[in-house]
Amino acid sequence: MDVTYQHSSMKQDRRKAIRNIVAGITVPMLGNFDARAVPPLNNRDQERGSFSVDGTSVRFHHPAMRSPQSFLMLADTHLFRDDARGIPFREYSGRMAKAYNKTKHFQSNTDTDPEQCFTASLSRITEKKQTLLALVGDILSFPSEAAVEWVMQRIEGTGLPCVYTAGNHDWHYEGMEGRAEDLRRLWSAQRLKPLYQGNHPLCHCQPMGDADLLVIDNSTYEILPEQLAFFRERERHGRPMILLLHIPLFVPGRSLGFGCGHPKWNAANDRSWQLERRQPWRSEGHTQTTLDFHRAVFQSPHVIGILAGHIHSPSVDVVNGIPQIVSEANARGGFLDVELLPMA
């Protein structure tokens, strides 16, 4: 597979960065900048568009976009609210119910908690005049009915549509027997269903102006055949696409947290299965379907960006000109203000 990988943390002068980073990521550099050194965009770059990242602001520019669009993305809130309905499940929820009771805000380092952070983040929707809320997994620490109801009340309070995909904790009761795929199916239907707002739990297309948001559940670290078929079918439409995934796609040099498509993802390297009281990852590694999905995404001329969570730390990587941007955990106040804009 012919792909080019770049990390935003590369230490190089500004002139070299602009030549090498095809998609046009904005990064802090030192030294003088000579605009005459910037090569003109080739045809592929013009079709792909460009992007920039400034802290929590992400902008995608694309020639197909005729009107600005914007949305708020949150991931990894890890709400632990529960009530009497959760008592029969306390043996499975106990550890995660205590995991994020108190946090430090990522900007101010002051004491906070997931509910405060979620509520404060939603206030940005009015401030920024955004038209959509995207929840990209691990909004819950376990599938609590009380937490789902609390989230739904606040979503409904925005008056805006919401897209949601599950994270690996949203549907996981630690120690409960069963395959990850089966448990995800069970709790998505019995507890998480309101969050999907009628959309398919595994994959959903949300149009935003002249672009599409593809919301794909990879919370088991794997991609199913029907999800790959969905991606390929959407690709045939030829519209610009942004992928929303909980677990970021593999990029060389990144840890197993970038586990969807990682070549070392297997049971031998799964260090958390006993702590999380679940079945270990597949001993033979990823399915061919997951690897085919990874390849298809980074070879697609229509994917203009990938947004993810899971690792609780912000990062940016560029693969074949496609940026993958990971959000800070919303449990610590993290968010992304995302804009889709016409080319200047």
N, C-alpha and C positions, 0 to 999 in steps of 0.2 A: 504494500500500500504506500503510495507516494504522498506523504504528508510532511508538513513542516511544523515543528513544535517550538514555542517560545514562551518564556516566563516573564512576567512584568517586573521581576526583581533583577533582571539582567543589568550588570554594571557596564554600561557603554555610553559613549557620548551621544548627544542628542541627534547629531547628523546621522550616525550609524543606525540608531534606533528607528528613525523615520524611514530609512531605506529598508530595514529588515522587517519591521512590524507592518505587514500589509494592510491590516484593517484600520490602522490609524489610532491606536490607543494613546490617550493622553497620560504621560508619566512624568514625574518630576526629574529634570535633568539639570546639570550645571554646564556653564559655558555659553558662548555666544551662539546664536542661531542665525544661519544664513538661508533665507528662503530660496535663493537660487540653487541651493544644493538639493532641494526636494524634487525627485523625479515626478513626471506627470503620471496620473493614474492610467493603467492599461485597461483594456476592455473588461477583463475579468473583475478588476477592482471596481470599475464603474457599475457593473452588474451587482456586485456584492454590497456596495455602499461602504460606509465607514461607521466607526463607533468611537465613543470617548467615555472615560470613567473619571469622575471627580468625587472622591469620597463615596458617598451613598447615592450619587446621581449617575445614571447610566443613560446614554443617548445613542440611539441607532438612527443613522441617516441612510435613506435608500431612495433610488430614483423612482421606484414604483409608488412611494408614499405621496399622496396629494394633499393630505391634511394631517396636522399633528394629532397624536394620540398619546395618552399617558396612563400609567397604572402604578399601584403600590404593590410591591412584592414582600411578603414576610415568610420566614422559615424558622423552624426550631424555637418556637415559643415555649414548649414543654409545660403546658398548663397541667396542674395536678389537682384541681378542684374535684371533690367527690362528695357523695352523700350516702344515706342509708342503703341506696340501691347497690352501692359498691361493696358493702360489707361481705357478701359471699365470695368476693374476688380479692380480698385484702392479702391473702397469701401470695397472690400473683402481682399485686401492684405496690407492695410495701416499699421496695427499694426505690423505684422511680417516683413514688409519692413524696419522697424526701430529697430528691436529687437537686431540685431547682427552687426550693422554697425562698431563698434569698440569693440575689445575684448583685453584681456590680455593673452599673451602666457603662457601656463601651466608650462613651464619649466623656462623661463627667466623673466616672469611677465612684459615683455615689451609690449608696444602698438602694436597691429596687427589688422588684419581683416580676414574674412573668405576666401577671394580670395587669399591673401598672404599665408595663412595657407595651403590651398588646393594645391597651386602651389609648395610650399616648400616640402610638404609631398610627392608629386609625384616624386620629385628628388631622393627620397630614392630608388626608383625602380632600377635605374641604379647602385647606390652605393651598394645595397644589392644583385644585380643580381636576383631580383625576377621575376617571370614568370606570375603573375596574379595580377590584381587589383580588390578588393572586396569593393563595396560601399554598406553600410548596413543602409540605410535609413536616412531621413532628410538631405540629401545633399542640398536640397532646403528649403526655408522657405515658399514657396507657388509655384504652378505650372507655373512658368514663362518660356515662350519660350526663352527669351534671356539668362536666366541662364542655361537652358538645352543645348543650342547651345554652350555656353562658356565652359561647362563641357565636352561636346563631343569633342570639338577641343583639349582639353588637354588630354583626354583619347586617342584619335587617335594619339597624339604626342608621347605617350609612345610606340606605336607599339605592345601593349600587349592586350590579351583578358581581358574583364572586366565582372564581374557579379554584378548585382544590384538588390536590393529589396527596395521597397518604405518604407518611414517612415510616421508617422501620419501627418506630415506637407507637405510632398512632393506633395500630391494631394489635400490638404485642402485649399480652399478659405473661410476664416472666414465669417460667416453670410450667406453663400450660402445655400439655402434650399435643403434638400435631405438626404437620409440615407447614412451613411458612406460607406457602401458597394457599393452603386450606384455611389457615387461621386468618389470613388477610381477607379471603372471600367471606368467611363467617362474620367477622367483626365489621367489615365494610357494610354488610347488609344489615346487621343488627344494631350497630351503634353509630357508625360514621355516615350513614345514608343521608341525613339532612345536609351535611356539608357539601355533598356532590350536587345538590340542587337540581336533580334530574339528569345530570350528565353521567356518562359511563364512567365507572370507577377506574378502569384501566387506561383509557385514553379518550381524549376529548379535544376538539378543535374549537377555539374561541376566536372568531374574526375580530380584528381591531383595525378599522379602516381598510386599507389596502394590504394589510399583512395578517398573518394568522399566528395565534399562540397555540402550540401543540402541548397539551398537558398529558404527560405520560408517567404512569406509576412504575418506578423501578425500585420500590422499597424492599424487595427481596434481593437486590443487587443484580437481578436478571431481567431480561426482556422476553416476553412470550411471543410466539409466532403471530398471534393476532395483532400485537402491538407493532411488530415489524411491518406487517401487511398494512396497517393503518398509516404508518409513516410513509411507506412507499406510495400509497394511494394519494395522500395529501401532497406529496412531492410532485405528482403528475399534474396538479393544478397550476404549478409554476409560480405561486405567490410567495413573497418573502415569508419566512417562518422563523419564529423564536421558540425554542424548546424550553419547557419548564419541567425539570426533573428534581426529585429530592436528592438523589445520590449523584454527584458529579461524574462525568465520564473520565475514563483513564487518560492521563497525560504523563508521558515519561518524566521521571524525576519526582513525581508526586507520590504520596503515601497510599496505602490500601484504602484510606478514606475515599479516594477517587476510585471507587471499587467497581463501577460498572464498565466492564471490559478490561480490567487490570489483569495482566498475564499471570500474576502471582496470587490472584484471588482463588483460594482453595482451602480445604479443611486444615492442611498442614500449617497455614499462615493465619488461621482464625483464632485470635488470642482472646476473644471476648465471649465466646459461646457459653462458657461455664458461668461467667459473671452474669450474663443476661439470661441464663437458664433457657437456652433454645437449642435446636439442632445445629450442629456445625455446618459451615458452608459445604458445598459439593466437593467431594474428594478429588474429582477429576477436573475441577475448575469450571470455567464458564461454558455454557451451552454454545453451540455454533450460532444459534439465533442471536444471542447477545453480542457475539463478536461481529456478526454480519450487520447488526444494528449500529454498533460503534463505527464500523467502516463506512456504512451508508451515510451516517450523519456527517462525518468529517469529509466526505467526498461530494456532498450535495452542494450544488450551486445556489440552492434556494435557502439554505439555513444561514441566517445572518447573526445568530447568537444563541447561546445556551445559558440559562439561569438556573442555579442550583443552591442547595443548602447542605445540611448533614454534618459538615466538618466543624461548624461553629467558629469559623475563622474566615475573613474575607480574602479572596485571591482572584487573580486574573491570569488566564493562559490563552494563547492564540495557537490554533491548529489549522493549517491550510487557510489562514485568513479568517477563521471563525473564532470569535472570542467566547470563552467559557468563564462566566463571572459568578463567583460564589459569595453569598451574603453572610455577614455577621449574624450570629444567633439573635432572634428576636427576644429570647429570654434575657438578654443583656441590652435590649433596646434596638437591636439591629434592624435595618430595613433597606430596601432599594427603591428609589424613585426612578421609574423607567419611562423614557420618552421614545416614541417612534416619530421620526421627523422627515420631511422632504429633504432632498439634497440641496445644499446651499447653491 
